[in-house]
Amino acid sequence: QLQASGGGSVQTGGSLRLSCAASGYTSNGYAVGWFRQAPGKEREGVSCISSSDVNTYYVESVKGRFTISRDSAKNAVYLQMNRLKPEDTAVYSCAAVSGLLDCTIIDHQPISTQIFQSWGQGTQVTVSS
């Protein structure tokens, strides 16, 4: 099971840190992806950390602004979001899959939605101009 939290409302340029608490998974033997869906738009992948923390991946629109990290002791993954823009406004969800090493998959919909096995509920992020 996954539980996402940390969303909120900020102004342009602000920061938020999202948390994804995972249960039922072992240490860092699973990949976690962050996805978002804005009203009227398709779900898109945002960032991913692979199993065993081999690599991380960011979609082009968030590179340099978002950072994904994991605390294996807490079985938690975080998404630090800086320099937020209005176009980042969306419901953000985390998802997990065991053994995934290639995080670039999150750039491919709908297959990434199918590959990630477990999904948490979303958390709303609203960025005002």
N, C-alpha and C positions, 0 to 999 in steps of 0.2 A: 504494500500500500504506500501511496505517496501523498504528501500533504504540502501544498504550496502556501506561502504566506509572504507578507511584506509589501504588498501593493499599497497604493495610496494616490493622493493627488499632489502634484508638484508643479511649479512653474518651469518654463523653458530654462534649461541650463542646470536644473536641479538634479539630485541624485536619489536613488532608492536602492535598497538591497533586498532581493527576493531570496527566500529560503525554500528548500525542498527537503522535507524530512522523509526518509525512506525506511520502511520496515519490511522484513522478509527477504532482504538481500544481504549478501555477505561482503563485509568490508568494502573494497573498491572493485569488486568483481563484476560490476555492472556499469553500463553507460547511462548517463542522464542527459536528456535533451530538454531545452527550454523552447517552447513554442508560443506563438501569440496569434490572436485572432481579433481583428478590428471589426466593428459593425459593417456588415455588407461585404466583407472581404473573406478570401480563403484563409485558412490556417497556414501559417508559415513558420518554418524553423528559424530559430534565433541563434542558439549556441548549443554546444554539446561538449561534454567531457567523456572520454572513452573509458572503457573498462581498463583497470589497472593504471589509470591516469596517463596513458601513453601519449595522448595528444588531446588538444582542444580545438574547437572549430567555431568560427563566427561567420555569420552571413555578412556580406559586404556592407550593408547599411548600418551595422552596429560595430564594426571593427574600429578599435581605438577608443571606443566609448564604454563598451561592456566587457566585464571580466568574469569568467566562470571559475569556480574553485570548489574543492571538496574537502570536508573534514571527515575522514574515515572513522575516527573514533566516535563521532556523533552520528554517523550514517546520514550526513546532510550535504547537500550541494547548494552553493550560493551563486547568485547572479548579481554582481555589482553593476549598477547602471548609472553612468555619469553623463553629464552634458545631454540630458534628456531633451527630446524634441517633441512637438505636438504629434508628429507622425509615429511616435512610439506608443501612443495611446492604444491600448488593447487589453484584452484579457490574456494574462500569461499563465501557461500551464507547464508543469514538468512531467516528464515521462521517463520510464526506465526500461532497459532491456539488458539481459545478462550477456556478457561476452562480446559486446560490440566494440571493435577496434577502429573502425572507419567512421568517423563522425561526419564526414562530408555528406552522408546520406540525408542529413536533415535539410539539405538544399533541394531535395527531390520529394515533391508531393505528387500523389498521395501515398507513395510507397513508404515514406518514413513514418507516417501515422500508423501504417500496418505493421511495421517492424517493431516499434516500441510497444511493449507488452502491457505495461501498467501505467495508468494515468492518474494524476491527482486532480483535484478540483482547481479551477482557475482562480487567479487573484487579479483584481482590476488595477490597472495602471492608467492614470489620467494625467496628461501633461498639457497645461494651459499656456497659451501664448501671452 
